[in-house]
Amino acid sequence: MDDNRHQLLAQIGSMYYELEKSQTEIADELGLSRVKVYRLLKKARQENVVKVIIDWPIERVDQVEKQLAQAFHLKKALIFKSSQLDEATALKRLGQMAARYLAHILEDGMTLSVCIGRATYEVVHAIGPASEVHVNVVQAMGSAPFAVQFMDSGALARELAQKLGGEVLYMPSPLMANNPEEAVVLRKQKLIARSLATTRKSDILLVGIGNLDPFNSRYVKADMIPAEKLRALAEDGAVGDIGGQFITFTGTLHSTSYNQCMIGLTLEEMNQIPNTIAVAMGASKVKAILGSLRTGVIDVICTDLDTAHEVLKQHDSSAT
């Protein structure tokens, strides 16, 4: 989108949603037809120049939250009822729930690191501007091609920093190097090393959990890992990834060299961050979520009731 078009969409969006002018008033003021204003308002939402967030009440399940937190020694589990919602709406509610929790724990001067993912994308967009705190934001993983909207971790970090009134520190690196040797060289680059050092010392890490479904994988869509390689990982005992690190069902780091190619935090480094918040849901991610919880990295899990029940069920059955 060029700057002139972006400016026009933002101006019309502001006049309509912030200044509460009618479409007719906007049309008269800007010398446009009312139909043109209507179409531009629609485009503004489609192209994310205007984002409308409906603050729905979220029904949480206290008893299951306690069960999940106790089973995996978590600081907190946040679980909401989603059975009556379609997948897209449920994911937005998940983002809103996690955003509310973040708003509750953020303090002035904190550093928040963010990893890419569909769920973290929803959390960032659900966070409202904060007036009482100034929180610095760090891009915790390298950037990926724009094949998937939510893969632009730099844009997520920038948006979050703008909302939280702090500075943003980017990770000027690709998400994945061609091989482990190249990854070592990249991590030694001055700006990349600075970002990695800062994110290791962050107060909060916001992370998503990915599964190994090749049809929906961000790595396959971004042309970083071929679908057949992802299937081979699953056959070799991997269940998904947390923060770009592939793990097994028992919560151990998988032996794949892809873990050494990622430009981001290791599992051990994630474990050193005092508040690692994982956001994920869905039947297809149950094994990945369970494996991630078993790593000991996660301090707070945000998910829905159906997913939580299945995670607990599989945890109990595999422990016997």
TANOR-V207947 format. One record per backbone hydrogen bond with DSSP energy under -0.5 kcal/mol. NH is the residue of the N-H (numbers start at 0). CO is the residue of the C=O. Records with the same first field share a line. If there is no record, write none. Layout:
BEGIN
NH: CO  CO
END
This chain:
BEGIN
5: 1
6: 2
7: 3
8: 4
9: 5
10: 6
11: 7
12: 8
13: 9
14: 10
15: 11
16: 12
17: 12  13
18: 13
20: 14
25: 21
26: 22
27: 23
28: 24
29: 25
30: 26
31: 26
36: 32
37: 33
38: 34
39: 35
40: 36
41: 37
42: 38
43: 39
44: 40
45: 41
46: 42
47: 44
48: 43
49: 43
52: 50
53: 51
54: 52
55: 53
58: 56
59: 57
60: 78
61: 59
64: 60
65: 61
66: 62
67: 63
68: 64
69: 65
70: 66
71: 67
72: 69
73: 68
74: 298
75: 298
77: 300
78: 76
79: 302
80: 58
84: 81
89: 85
90: 86
91: 87
92: 88
93: 89
94: 90
95: 91
96: 92
97: 93
98: 94
99: 95
100: 96
101: 97
102: 98
103: 99
104: 100
105: 101
108: 133
109: 106
111: 135
112: 110  203
113: 137
114: 205
116: 149
120: 116
121: 117
122: 118
123: 119
124: 120
125: 121
126: 122  123
129: 162
130: 128
134: 163
135: 109
136: 166
137: 111
138: 168
139: 113  137
141: 262
142: 172
143: 150
147: 144
150: 147
151: 148
152: 150
155: 151
156: 152
157: 153
158: 154
159: 155
160: 156
161: 157
162: 158
163: 159
164: 160
165: 160
168: 136
169: 167
171: 169
172: 170
174: 142
176: 260
182: 178
183: 179
184: 180
185: 181
186: 182
187: 183  184
188: 184  185
192: 188
193: 189
194: 190
195: 191
196: 192
197: 193
198: 194
199: 195
200: 196  197
201: 198
202: 110
203: 110
204: 274
205: 112
206: 204  276
207: 115
208: 278
209: 240
213: 211
215: 212
216: 212
220: 216
221: 217
222: 219
223: 218
224: 218
228: 225
229: 225
230: 226
231: 227
232: 228
233: 229
234: 230
235: 231
236: 233
237: 232
238: 246
239: 246
240: 209
241: 244
242: 207
244: 241
245: 243
246: 239
247: 251
248: 236
250: 247
253: 245
258: 255
259: 256
260: 256  257
261: 257
262: 174
263: 261
269: 265
270: 266
271: 267  268
272: 268  269
274: 202
276: 204  274
277: 275  299
278: 206
279: 301
284: 281
285: 282
288: 284
289: 285
290: 286
291: 287
292: 288
293: 289
294: 290  291
295: 292
296: 291
297: 291
298: 275
299: 275
300: 75
301: 277
302: 77
304: 79
307: 303
308: 304
309: 305
310: 306
311: 307
312: 308
313: 309
314: 310
315: 311
316: 312
317: 313
318: 314
319: 315
END
